[in-house]
């Protein structure tokens, strides 16, 4: 039976999608978060986060909340909601419909609910701890492919990161372009992670923060995918701004993906 937490996360994600669709391809206020002017925030981000926060805290007022735009409130409480209202704001700003809303619930630091909604494809991904992963209520599983040269992947780097991160990302792209069947750069981290969970992509490598991938982490794991740091170590749930180079992959293929490291 679906928990009240999951129901709320799904309803909030769908409501967020309606707000984002209203803004998409229309004029809106766009600001930048960094000096390079390559990390965007829009009025759609802030309105969407506000709507999600209001819905969640009206039902669970004793829970903490961490939104990408508004920051952390009561983050040390037993339950903490982690929300990225608009992943891939750059795609959204450039009118490319590869963006999503991500909502996770942590209990004592462990992700127990993950919901991601992709408005452009009307796909609602969800997972609860030990209950499996689903897309539009159909069970999903990660790829079982074992051959790197037959795999399809997505490789990216974070343009707002430093020179080292950019060069590492470009090196990864070149390396795997020569060794896989197909390669993509979608600039949509959460969208790509969902594709790995469903088996559309055999693996993906990207940079991100915990608030970006909290929900996707559970969806991947419940779908049987491996989700690790670039060096193959487990990804911890850090409630801070440390940048993570992450690898999501079908479990059987992971050793070949990590062999480059």
N, C-alpha and C positions, 0 to 999 in steps of 0.2 A: 504494500500500500504506500502511495506517495505521501511523504511527510508534509506537514504544514510549511516547513522551511523551504522545501523544494517547490511547492505550489506558489509560495510567495516570490521566490526567485524567478520562476518562469513568468508569472504575471508581471513582475517588474521589468523583466527583459523585453517582453512583448510590448509593454507600454513605452519603454525606451525606444524600441524600434519605430513606433508610430511617430514619436517626436523627431527622430533622425530622418525618417522619410519625408516629413514635412519640410525640413531644412534642406535636404539633399537637392543639389542643382539649383538652389535659390540663393540670392544674396544674403550674406550673414557677416557678422563681425568676426574677423580672424586676427589673432595675435600670435606672437612668437614667444617661446619660453626661454630661448637661449640666444647668445650673442651672434651665433652663425645664422640665425633666423631660419632654421631648418626643422624645428620642432614646434608644431602648431597647437593652438587651443582656440576653439570657436565658441560662439554663443550656444551652439548645439550641444557641445560637451557639458557646459555648466547647467543648462536647463535640464538635460537628460539626467545628469547626476542628482540634481535636486529632486526630480520626480522619483527616482529610485530610492533615494534616502527617505523621502517622506513616506512612501509606501511601506518600506521595511520597518522603520522605527515606529510608525503608527501601530504596527502589529507586535513588534518586539522592542518595547522602549528600554529594556534593560540591557540590550546588546550594544556592543561597540560598532563603530562604522569607520571605514577607511576608504575614501574616494580619491581618485587620482587628482581631481581638481581642488577639492576642499581639504584634503589631508586627513589626519587621524583624530578620532574622538573616542576616548575611553578604549584604547586599543588593548589594554590589559584585562578587559573583562572576559568572562568565561567564553562567550560567543562573540565573534568579530566578523562582520561582513566586509569583504574586500571587493571593491567595484572599480572597474575601468569602463566608464560610460561609452567611450568611443575609441576602440582600438583601430589604429591606422587612420588617424585624423588627416594625414597627408593625402591618402587616397580619397577620403571623403571631400577634402577641399578641392582636389583636382577633378572631381566628378567621376571617380572610378569606383564602382559599387562593390569594392572588396573591403568592407569594414564590419565591425561587430560590436556588441555590448557583452561584457563579461562580468559575471556575478559569482562570487564564491563565499561560502560560510565556513569559518574555522571554529573548532571547538578545542579549547586548550592548545591552540597552535596547529592543529591538524585539520586539513581540508576535509569536510564531510559532505558538502554539497557544491556542485559546480554547474553553472548554466551559462550557455553562450548562445546569443541570437544573432543571426546574419540576415539583416533585412533584405539585402539584394537578392538572396536566394530563398528567403523564407524558411531557413533551416534553424531549428531549435535543438541544440545539443544539450544533453544533461547527464549527470551522474550523481549517484549517492554512494557513500562509502559501502563497499561490499555488495552493491546491487547491480553492477554492470553499467555500461554506457549506451546511450540512445541518441538517435537523431530523428526528430519528429515522431518519437515514441516507438521507433523501430530499433531493435538491438544492433549495435555496430561492433566490429572487431578490426584490430589493426592488421596490417599486411603480414602474411606468413612467408613472403618471398625470401629466398636464401642467396640469390645471385646478384651481386652489385651491378654487373653489366646489363641486367634486365630490369633494373629499378628505375623508378621515376621519383625525383626529389625536388625540393625547393631549398635554395641556399640564399641567405641574405646577410647583410651587415647593417648596423645602426648608423645612419648618416650623421647623427648628432654626437657620436663617440669620437675618440681621438684617431690619430693617424695609424696607430698600431692596429686598432680594431678594424679600420677600413681596409688596410692591407691584408690582414688575416682573412677577412670576408672575401676579398677579391681572389686571394690565393685558393681558398676553399672552392669558390665557384669554378675557377679554372681547372682545379684538380678533378672535381666530380663531373664537370662537363665532358671530360675526356674518358670517363670510366663508367658512366651510367647511360641508360637508354634515352632518358629525357630529363631536362633540368629546367626549373622555373625560378624567376625572381618576382614575387608577387607583392612585396612590401606590405604584407598583411600577416603579422606573426600569429595571431590567434586563429585566423582563418586557416593558415597553413597547418597549425597544430591539430585543428579539428579534422583536416584532410588526412593527416597521419592516423588519427584515432579511427577514422572510418575506412582506412585502407586505400583511399584514393591516391595518396602519396605514400611511398614506401619509407621515406625519411625526410626530415627537414632539419636544417641548422640555422639558428638565428640568435640575435641578441635581445635581451629584454630584462625587465625587472619583475619581481615577484607579483606586484599588483597587476602586471600585464597577463601573467600566465597561471595565476592561482587556480582559476576554474579549469583551465585546459589541462593542468597537471593531473587532476583527479579524473577527468574525462579520458585522457590518454591511458592512465594506469588501469582504469576499470575496463578499458577496451583491449587490454593485454599488450600495450605498447611499452617500450622502454623510454624513459625520460631522464636524462642524465646531464651532468656538466660536460663541457667540451673535453675534459680529461677523463671522462668515464665515471667520475665519482657521483654519488647521489646529490640531487638538488635539494637544499634545505629551504625551509619556509622562513626567510628572513624578512622581517617587517621594517625594511629600510630601503635605501636607494642604490644598493650595490647592483652593478650591471652583470648579468649572467650570459655567457655564451652557452647555449643549450642545444642538445641533440635529442630529437624525438624520432623514434625508429621502431619498425617491427622488430621484435626481440631477436628473431633468428638472424636478421641482417646486421644488427648492431656491431658485432665484432669487426665486420668488414668496413663499416663506416668509421669506426674509431681507429682503424689500422693506420690511417694517415697521421694521427696525432703523434 
